[in-house]
Amino acid sequence: MNWKKRNDALGAINRGDPCESGLCTLCQADCKGKCETWLSSLKGRKVLYPRDFGEITAGSSNISPQGVGYHSLRIQGYTHGAQGIPEELSNSADDCIFSNVDTTTEFGNKIKTKCSVPIMTGALGSTFIAEKYWESFAIGAALVGFPIVIGENVVGVDQEAKIENGKVVKAPELDYRIKTYQKYAGAEGAIFVQLNVEDTRNGVAEYVIDNYGDDVIIELKWGQGAKDIGGEIQVKSLEYAQFLANRGYVVDPDPTIKANQKAFKSGAIKSFARHSRLGGTTADNPESLKEDFMTSVEYLRSLGYKRISLKTGAYGMKGLAMALRFAADANLDLVTIDGAGGGTGMSPWNMMEHWGIPSLQLHTKAIEYADILADEGIEVPDLSLAGGLAREDHIFKALALGSPYVKMVCMGRAPMIAGFLGSNIEGVFHPERKEELNAHWDKLPKTVKEIGDTPEGIFAGWHDIAQKVGTDEMKNIPFGAIALWNLADKLKAGLQQFMAGARKFNLQALDQSDLMAGNRATAQETGLPYMTEALDQEAKEILRK
């Protein structure tokens, strides 16, 4: 399916080819706008509505979407009723307003982690994007009150980290990331640290528990939606590539080979790719893999971890079933299921295009399998769904599709746009810090000046954050964090509006009855009724009375 580049109603346009999330297939840090997420990072909830009110009318072209995906789900709206109204309110028209919809959620087995909105970031690990813009991502997530995940390999690629006898004893980059989040963290949200093969070998779990206790959620890494091999980064320094090879990573081309060194110096080789190892290679059947998995979980608990999660990717049905059953038997706190189409900083492109199970199909089967576990009397772990999800309609659809198991949506690339955009704007107002901020602009582009020409005038949420942290503290808040606040505010308000229209005033009230299939193929794939068949029998009963 070809996605439209321009949304004239919102005044949004994609610089490159758009995908289902509404983001460009290739999202650039220096982008001057202005996709829907880019605009939302500045204008917040105003982007929910068509532009130029009072001078226009607007109509939707989204009638019967083709293909199977989240775009082909339709959201129900109802003429009457109200479910999930807080006890202190009534079901009167004065109380049943969208701003009274409760978007808070919680996840966890024995310990419940509360979140202000049902979103979390994808794992932001050794990719240099995460390193460059971490303050924006982490402080923004902490201020809003949703979880952020430190991804794999952060210790391993840190040249300042010290590893003695195979175990890390000093990890400046990891420390920086955790402490940045914790500085502004409140009662809602959480920070995760992810483990892959190399992290496990390097003793990252031991380092984190020794230095931060059980404030951190530890996450086992099985995979992601972007690719079915380990994490990757690209480095342009021969010395750095050799450092990574000496630290035990797979680096391609091999920087220790003299021919490759000569080719790099002559310019024929311009960069090196660092790869992580595959997990589960010693297990030849589900039983042996489960034994290894349970042993790993038991070891983490013996270290002192009280909250443990699992991240899995777009594998086939067998891998999905193992993730759910193993996590259930291990009493894990959260399982994130990332469908094909998930974002990345570096993955083999054709692998991204052609491997794995797309998000809606994978998520549909995950709920089917969760129901089987529940029918067997097995407690299903809380779930988070990921894979090309970026807007408030995605959040509603994922939560309704996955009820009662799905507690939140995991977003990868969308929050990053806020970090890019805020940093670029901050660099214009503070040119002396442009390099430090990884900013790309020398002046505000027309797309930003149309909104405002001062920070207070550009960012819709500026004064809300100032009220939260204090005016004096605003000098320490990255503009990227403010942009992320705006984006989260737009997502929250949009979700509240969808939920109010569905007459559901808390997340627990959502279920699959709030969704319809927009085409017959989606109905067949998901088991949801086609839109003219949803509630059709109830409708006919009204007519025949």
C-alpha positions in Angstrom: 0.0 0.0 0.0 1.2 3.5 -0.8 1.0 6.0 2.0 0.1 9.6 1.3 3.0 12.1 1.8 0.8 15.1 2.5 -1.9 15.6 5.0 -3.5 18.8 3.9 -5.9 19.0 6.8 -3.2 19.0 9.4 -0.7 20.9 7.3 1.7 18.0 7.6 3.9 16.7 4.9 6.6 14.0 4.8 10.0 14.8 3.5 10.6 11.3 2.3 8.4 8.2 1.6 6.0 7.7 4.5 5.1 4.3 6.1 2.1 3.2 8.2 3.3 5.0 11.3 3.1 8.4 9.5 6.9 8.7 9.8 9.2 8.8 6.8 10.9 5.5 6.0 14.2 7.3 6.6 13.9 9.9 9.4 16.8 12.5 9.4 18.0 14.3 12.5 18.3 17.5 10.5 14.8 17.4 9.1 13.1 20.8 8.9 9.6 19.3 8.8 7.0 18.6 8.9 5.3 15.2 9.4 2.6 14.9 11.9 4.9 13.7 14.7 7.3 16.6 13.9 4.5 19.1 14.2 3.1 17.5 17.3 6.5 17.9 19.0 6.1 21.7 18.8 2.3 22.3 18.8 1.2 19.4 21.0 -2.6 18.7 21.0 -3.3 21.4 18.5 -2.2 19.0 15.8 -5.3 16.9 16.6 -7.4 19.3 14.6 -7.4 20.6 11.0 -5.5 23.8 10.4 -6.9 27.2 9.7 -10.1 26.9 11.8 -12.8 29.3 10.7 -11.6 29.4 7.1 -11.8 25.8 6.1 -13.9 22.6 6.1 -12.2 19.2 6.0 -13.2 15.7 5.0 -11.4 12.3 5.4 -10.3 10.2 2.4 -9.8 7.2 4.7 -12.9 5.1 3.6 -11.9 1.5 3.1 -8.2 1.0 3.6 -6.6 -1.8 1.6 -4.2 -4.4 3.0 -3.9 -5.7 6.5 -2.3 -3.6 9.2 -3.2 -1.2 12.0 -4.4 1.2 9.4 -7.1 -1.2 8.4 -8.7 -1.3 11.9 -11.6 1.0 12.5 -12.5 2.4 15.9 -16.1 2.0 17.2 -18.1 5.0 18.5 -21.3 4.7 20.4 -24.4 6.8 20.9 -25.0 6.0 24.6 -23.5 4.7 27.8 -20.3 5.4 29.8 -18.0 2.8 31.3 -15.1 3.3 33.6 -16.2 6.6 35.1 -14.3 7.4 38.3 -16.3 6.8 41.5 -16.2 10.5 42.4 -17.9 11.4 39.1 -21.3 10.7 37.7 -22.4 9.5 34.3 -23.9 12.9 33.5 -23.0 14.8 30.4 -21.1 17.2 32.6 -18.7 14.5 33.9 -18.5 12.3 30.7 -16.1 14.6 28.9 -12.9 13.5 27.2 -10.6 15.3 29.7 -11.9 13.0 32.4 -10.7 9.9 30.6 -8.0 8.2 32.8 -4.9 7.3 30.6 -2.8 6.0 33.5 -1.7 2.4 33.3 0.4 0.0 35.3 2.3 -3.2 34.6 4.1 -5.8 36.7 3.7 -9.1 38.5 4.1 -8.6 42.2 5.3 -5.0 42.0 3.2 -2.6 39.9 4.9 0.1 38.0 2.6 3.1 37.3 2.8 5.2 34.1 1.0 8.5 33.3 0.3 7.4 29.7 0.3 4.0 28.2 3.5 4.4 26.2 7.2 3.5 26.6 10.2 4.0 24.4 11.8 1.2 22.4 15.3 0.2 23.5 17.8 3.0 22.9 21.2 1.3 23.0 24.6 1.6 21.4 23.3 3.5 18.4 24.9 6.9 18.3 21.5 8.6 18.0 20.7 7.5 21.6 24.0 8.7 22.8 23.7 12.1 21.1 20.1 12.9 22.2 19.8 10.9 25.5 19.1 14.0 27.7 16.1 14.9 25.5 14.7 11.4 25.5 15.4 10.6 29.2 14.4 13.9 30.7 11.3 14.1 28.5 10.2 10.6 29.5 10.9 11.3 33.2 8.9 14.6 33.2 5.9 13.0 31.4 6.1 9.8 33.5 6.5 6.9 31.1 9.2 4.3 30.9 12.4 4.5 28.8 14.6 1.6 27.9 18.4 1.6 27.8 19.2 -0.8 25.0 21.9 -3.4 24.5 25.7 -2.9 24.3 25.9 0.5 26.0 28.8 -0.7 28.2 30.5 -2.7 25.5 30.9 0.2 23.1 31.9 2.7 25.7 35.6 3.4 25.4 35.7 4.8 28.9 34.2 1.7 30.4 36.6 -0.6 32.3 36.2 -4.3 32.1 38.4 -6.3 34.5 38.5 -10.1 34.5 35.6 -10.1 32.0 33.3 -8.0 34.2 32.6 -4.3 34.0 33.8 -2.2 37.0 33.3 1.3 35.5 30.6 2.3 33.0 30.4 6.1 32.5 27.9 6.1 29.7 25.5 3.7 31.4 25.8 5.7 34.6 25.1 8.9 32.7 22.0 7.5 31.1 20.5 6.1 34.3 21.2 9.2 36.4 19.9 11.6 33.8 16.5 9.8 33.9 16.5 9.5 37.7 17.2 13.2 38.3 13.7 14.1 37.0 11.8 10.8 37.6 8.7 10.9 39.8 6.3 8.3 41.0 5.3 7.3 37.4 7.5 5.7 34.8 10.6 3.5 35.0 14.0 2.9 33.5 14.9 -0.4 32.0 18.4 -1.8 31.2 18.5 -4.4 28.5 20.8 -7.4 28.3 22.1 -9.3 25.3 24.8 -11.9 25.0 27.7 -9.5 25.3 26.1 -7.5 28.1 25.6 -10.8 30.1 29.2 -11.7 29.5 30.4 -8.3 30.6 28.5 -8.4 33.9 26.1 -5.5 33.2 23.4 -7.0 35.4 25.7 -7.3 38.3 27.0 -3.8 37.8 23.5 -2.2 37.7 22.2 -4.0 40.8 25.3 -3.2 42.7 25.1 0.5 41.8 21.4 1.2 41.5 19.6 -1.6 43.3 16.2 -2.7 42.2 15.2 0.8 41.0 16.1 -0.4 37.5 14.0 -3.0 35.6 16.3 -5.5 33.9 15.2 -6.7 30.4 16.3 -9.9 28.6 16.7 -9.4 24.9 15.5 -12.0 22.4 15.1 -9.8 19.4 13.3 -6.9 17.7 11.0 -6.2 14.8 13.7 -4.6 12.6 15.9 -7.7 12.1 16.5 -11.3 13.2 20.2 -10.9 14.0 21.9 -9.1 16.8 22.3 -5.3 17.2 24.5 -3.4 14.9 26.3 -0.1 14.7 28.6 1.5 12.1 31.9 3.2 13.1 34.1 5.3 10.9 37.3 5.0 12.9 39.8 2.2 12.4 41.0 2.6 16.0 37.5 2.4 17.3 36.7 -0.6 15.2 39.9 -2.3 16.5 38.8 -1.4 20.1 35.5 -3.1 19.5 37.1 -6.2 18.0 39.4 -6.4 21.0 36.5 -6.1 23.3 35.1 -9.3 21.8 32.6 -8.0 19.2 32.1 -9.3 15.7 33.3 -6.4 13.4 32.9 -6.5 9.7 35.2 -6.1 7.7 37.7 -7.4 10.3 39.8 -4.4 11.3 42.6 -6.6 12.6 43.4 -7.8 9.1 46.2 -5.8 7.4 44.5 -5.8 4.0 41.4 -4.2 5.5 43.5 -1.7 7.4 45.2 -0.7 4.1 41.9 -0.5 2.3 40.5 1.8 5.0 43.5 4.1 4.8 43.3 4.3 1.1 39.6 5.1 1.3 38.2 1.9 -0.3 36.7 0.9 3.1 35.0 3.8 4.8 33.4 2.2 7.8 33.1 -0.9 9.9 30.0 -2.6 11.2 29.9 -4.0 14.7 27.5 -6.9 15.3 26.2 -8.6 18.4 25.9 -12.3 18.8 22.8 -14.4 18.4 21.3 -15.8 21.6 20.0 -19.2 22.2 22.5 -21.0 20.0 23.2 -23.8 22.4 19.5 -24.8 22.7 18.4 -27.3 20.2 14.7 -27.5 21.3 12.2 -25.5 23.3 12.7 -27.5 26.4 16.5 -26.8 26.6 15.9 -23.1 25.7 13.3 -22.9 28.5 15.8 -24.4 30.9 18.4 -21.8 30.0 15.8 -19.0 30.2 14.6 -20.0 33.6 18.1 -20.3 34.9 18.9 -16.8 33.7 15.8 -15.4 35.4 16.6 -17.2 38.6 20.1 -15.8 38.5 18.9 -12.3 38.0 16.5 -12.7 40.9 19.3 -14.0 43.1 21.2 -10.8 42.3 18.3 -8.8 43.8 16.2 -7.9 40.7 12.5 -7.7 41.6 11.3 -6.6 38.2 12.3 -8.5 35.0 11.0 -8.1 31.5 11.5 -9.7 28.1 11.8 -8.1 24.6 11.1 -10.3 21.7 10.9 -9.7 18.0 8.9 -10.6 14.9 9.7 -14.3 15.0 7.2 -17.0 13.9 4.5 -18.6 15.9 6.8 -21.0 17.7 9.0 -18.2 19.0 6.0 -16.1 20.0 4.5 -19.0 22.0 7.8 -19.7 23.7 8.2 -16.0 24.7 4.7 -15.9 26.2 4.8 -19.3 28.0 8.4 -18.9 29.3 7.6 -15.4 30.6 4.4 -16.6 32.2 6.1 -19.5 34.0 8.9 -17.2 35.1 6.4 -14.6 36.5 8.0 -11.8 34.4 6.7 -8.3 34.8 6.4 -7.4 31.1 6.8 -8.8 27.6 7.3 -6.4 24.7 6.4 -7.9 21.3 7.9 -6.0 18.4 6.4 -6.7 14.9 8.2 -6.5 11.6 8.3 -3.0 10.4 9.8 -1.9 13.7 12.3 1.0 13.5 16.1 0.9 13.7 19.2 2.9 13.5 21.0 0.3 11.4 19.7 -3.0 10.0 20.2 -4.7 6.7 17.5 -2.9 4.7 16.1 -5.9 2.7 16.0 -7.8 6.0 13.8 -5.1 7.4 11.6 -5.3 4.3 11.2 -9.0 4.0 11.7 -10.9 7.2 9.3 -11.7 10.0 5.6 -11.2 10.9 4.1 -7.8 10.5 2.8 -6.1 13.6 -1.0 -6.6 13.4 -0.7 -10.2 12.4 1.8 -10.9 15.1 -0.1 -9.1 17.8 -3.3 -10.8 16.9 -1.7 -14.2 17.4 -0.1 -13.0 20.6 -3.6 -12.3 22.1 -4.9 -15.6 20.8 -2.0 -17.4 22.6 -2.5 -15.3 25.7 -6.1 -16.5 25.8 -5.0 -20.1 25.5 -2.7 -19.6 28.5 -5.5 -18.0 30.5 -7.8 -20.9 29.6 -5.2 -23.2 31.0 -5.3 -21.3 34.3 -1.9 -19.7 33.7 -1.4 -16.1 34.6 -0.5 -14.2 31.5 2.3 -11.6 31.9 1.5 -8.0 31.1 2.3 -7.1 27.4 3.5 -4.1 25.5 3.0 -4.1 21.7 5.5 -2.5 19.3 6.3 -2.2 15.6 5.6 1.0 13.6 3.2 2.5 16.1 3.4 6.3 16.5 -0.1 7.9 16.8 -3.0 8.0 19.3 -5.1 5.8 17.1 -2.4 3.2 17.2 -2.4 3.3 21.0 -6.2 2.9 21.2 -6.2 0.0 18.7 -3.3 -1.9 20.3 -4.8 -1.5 23.8 -8.3 -2.6 22.6 -7.0 -5.4 20.5 -4.9 -6.7 23.3 -7.3 -6.3 26.3 -6.9 -7.3 29.0 -3.3 -8.2 28.6 -1.8 -5.2 26.8 -0.9 -2.4 29.2 1.0 0.0 26.9 2.4 0.6 23.4 6.2 0.7 22.8 7.3 3.5 20.4 10.7 3.6 18.8 11.2 6.3 16.2 8.4 8.7 17.1 9.9 10.0 20.4 13.3 10.4 18.7 11.9 13.0 16.3 11.1 15.2 19.3 14.7 14.9 20.5 16.1 15.8 17.0 13.7 18.7 16.6 14.2 20.2 20.0 18.0 20.0 19.8 18.0 21.7 16.4 15.9 24.6 17.8 18.0 24.9 20.9 21.1 25.1 18.8 19.7 28.2 17.0 19.1 30.0 20.3 22.4 28.8 21.8 24.9 28.6 18.9 27.8 28.3 21.4 26.4 24.9 22.3 25.5 23.8 18.8 28.1 21.0 18.6 27.4 19.8 22.2 23.6 19.6 21.3 24.3 17.8 18.0 22.2 20.5 16.4 22.0 21.0 12.6 20.4 24.4 12.1 22.0 27.8 11.9 18.6 29.6 11.8 15.0 28.7 12.4 13.4 27.3 9.2 10.1 28.7 7.9 8.3 25.7 9.2 9.2 26.6 12.8 8.9 30.4 12.4 5.3 29.9 11.3 4.7 28.6 14.8 6.8 31.1 16.8 10.2 32.8 17.1 11.0 32.4 20.8 11.2 29.1 22.8 8.1 30.1 24.8 6.2 30.8 21.6 7.4 27.7 19.7 6.8 25.0 22.3 3.1 24.6 23.4 4.1 22.9 26.7 6.8 25.3 27.8 4.9 26.9 30.6 3.4 23.6 31.8 6.9 22.3 32.3 8.0 25.5 33.9 5.2 25.1 36.4 6.2 21.5 37.1 10.0 22.1 37.6 10.1 25.8 38.4 11.1 28.7 36.2 14.8 28.7 37.4 15.1 25.0 36.5 14.0 25.5 32.9 17.5 26.5 31.9 18.5 22.8 32.5 15.6 21.3 30.5 16.6 20.3 27.0 14.4 21.6 24.3 14.1 18.1 23.0 12.6 17.0 26.3 10.0 19.9 26.0 9.3 18.6 22.5 8.8 15.1 23.8 6.4 16.5 26.4 4.4 18.2 23.7 4.2 14.9 21.7 3.1 12.9 24.7 0.4 15.6 25.4 -0.9 15.3 21.9 -1.0 11.5 22.1 -2.7 11.6 25.5 -5.4 14.1 24.4 -6.0 12.2 21.2 -6.3 8.9 23.0 -8.8 10.5 25.5 -10.9 11.7 22.6 -11.0 8.3 21.0 -11.9 6.7 24.3 -14.6 9.2 25.1 -16.2 8.5 21.8 -16.1 4.8 22.5 -17.7 5.6 25.9 -14.7 4.1 27.8 -13.3 6.3 30.5 -10.4 4.2 31.7 -8.0 1.8 29.9 -9.3 -1.2 31.7 -12.7 -0.7 30.0 -11.3 -1.1 26.5 -11.8 -4.4 24.7 -12.0 -5.8 21.1 -15.7 -4.7 20.8 -14.3 -1.2 20.4 -12.7 -2.3 17.0 -13.9 -3.2 13.6 -12.2 -4.5 10.5 -12.0 -2.0 7.7 -11.8 -4.7 5.0 -12.6 -8.4 4.6 -9.0 -9.5 4.7 -8.5 -7.8 8.1 -11.6 -9.4 9.4 -10.3 -12.8 8.3 -6.9 -12.2 9.8 -7.9 -10.7 13.2 -11.3 -12.3 13.8 -12.8 -8.8 14.3 -16.1 -8.3 12.6 -16.2 -6.4 9.3 -17.5 -2.9 10.0 -21.0 -3.4 8.6 -21.3 -6.7 10.5 -20.2 -5.3 13.9 -23.4 -5.1 16.1 -25.5 -6.0 13.1 -27.6 -8.5 15.0 -28.3 -5.9 17.8 -29.3 -3.4 15.1 -31.8 -5.8 13.5 -33.3 -6.5 16.9 -34.0 -2.8 17.3 -35.7 -2.7 13.9 -37.9 -5.8 14.5 -39.2 -4.8 17.9 
